[in-house]
């Protein structure tokens, strides 16, 4: 009976470590990215996950219009925004 208790303890410790090292940080990162997407507004300067830098011209429900040059605008998904430039 003690072998099963020891095995159960190892399994529980494994899942606790897995949760703390993998799942919890991912949830925090997802929450931070959702807050970023909700805070996007015109005239914010952003960088996409593809490395495209630009200024937000218009915010739609799922996408943004990004002005990258004087006469060049791109429509990208909000999810593609990596971070805001300061």
NORDAPE-V31863 format. One record per run of one state. SS is the DSSP state (h for helix, s for strand, l for the rest). FROM is the first residue (numbers start at 1). TO is the last residue. If there is no record, write none. Layout:
ss = [SS:SS]
from = [FROM:FROM]
to = [TO:TO]
This chain:
ss = [l:h:l:s:l:s:l:s:l:s:h:s:l]
from = [1:2:40:45:49:53:60:63:70:72:78:81:85]
to = [1:39:44:48:52:59:62:69:71:77:80:84:86]
